[in-house]
Amino acid sequence: MYKDKILNLLRSSRTGFLSGEELAKKCGISRTMVWKHIKSLEREGFGIEAVPSQGYRITSVPDMLRLDDVRRGLKTTVIGKEIHLFPETTSTNSLAMEMASKGAPEGAVVIAETQTLGKGRLGRKWISPKGNLYLSVILRPVMPMHKAPLITLAGAVAVASAIRTACGLATGIKWPNDILISGKKVCGLLTEMSAEQDRIRHIVLGIGVNVNMPLNELPPDIRALTTTLAEEAGGAIDRTRLLRELLAGLDHEYQVVVKDPPAVLRDWESLNVTVGNRVAISGAGELFEGLAEGIDSEGRLIVRRDDGTVRTVAAGDVTILKGSGVK
Ligand code: BT5
């Protein structure tokens, strides 16, 4: 598309400026057409300055993901080989599950700027205004079904490492699927699976990261427990860079989890804020407390109750009761 070409030419211009005539020549279109595309870019939210005798120059870019930008410099082997980016969808997880069942390849990624029916675990809602990241990755790991929780842990390690690289922020992982900063949730992961006997057909790893949304998009009860990367960094975050780091991190961690699961567990343990603390576990209609002692080789949480009995928890909600707090 000429519009994208004009944008890329302006972005890579050494001085920042390119004249209408140069753009027209490079694209093989008329100057009037160049002007029309410039107006259309302005309508998309780009700030474009036109200076007589120098030409056009980009002064600001909208906080909007663009496929070209995401793909630029992306060096992944599996994740992101196919990327689908939507301005809006119901739920990237639902869409990715549907695409996976119709044969979408491993590593395909579904991204949306906003979701109308974003999903949390156990039928809960994930509130999904613009300004954040919402993505789902289709995976087809050759591993037994009971090892699937390791994929969530690998995803969490990838998110933590992308946030550290792109934003310089340290995070903690709360078992099984929350990424926290200063004890507040900044990201949630939702893993869904289709399996046949003990064989995984496909897994969809969904990730929602609170990046630039104003916190007042959330109702007060949830807001009190939530933060965003912009809030923690003290300024807007480049979502494209974060997304690229995230795809690269997922690519890396996915290969590790498939080849050498204990390595993912070690990475996870170094980031976790659950193990070593007293926790309350709720799920499957029961509630109990104990000391989170570790995770087992399948990613389940090991909890020692006060009567000395040990429970291994595969899924549930964890409240950290007391301990060292957030790393
Ligand atoms: C999760 O569930 O944390 C998993 C969230 C996964 C979201 C991603 S976005 C891309 C992909 N497509 C989807 O449809 N989903 C995935 P859970 O642990 O059940 O937490 C859900 C709870 O977090 C809700 O009940 C709220 O209390 C709270 N919550 C909702 N929206 C939130 C937000 N934006 N930030 C922080 N907390 C939120």
Boltz pocket constraint, residues with backbone or C-beta under 6 A from the ligand:
constraints:
  - pocket:
      binder: B
      contacts: [[A, 90], [A, 91], [A, 92], [A, 93], [A, 94], [A, 115], [A, 117], [A, 118], [A, 119], [A, 120], [A, 121], [A, 122], [A, 124], [A, 125], [A, 126], [A, 127], [A, 128], [A, 133], [A, 134], [A, 135], [A, 136], [A, 177], [A, 178], [A, 185], [A, 186], [A, 187], [A, 188], [A, 189], [A, 190], [A, 206], [A, 207], [A, 208], [A, 209], [A, 210], [A, 222], [A, 225], [A, 226], [A, 227]]
      max_distance: 6.0
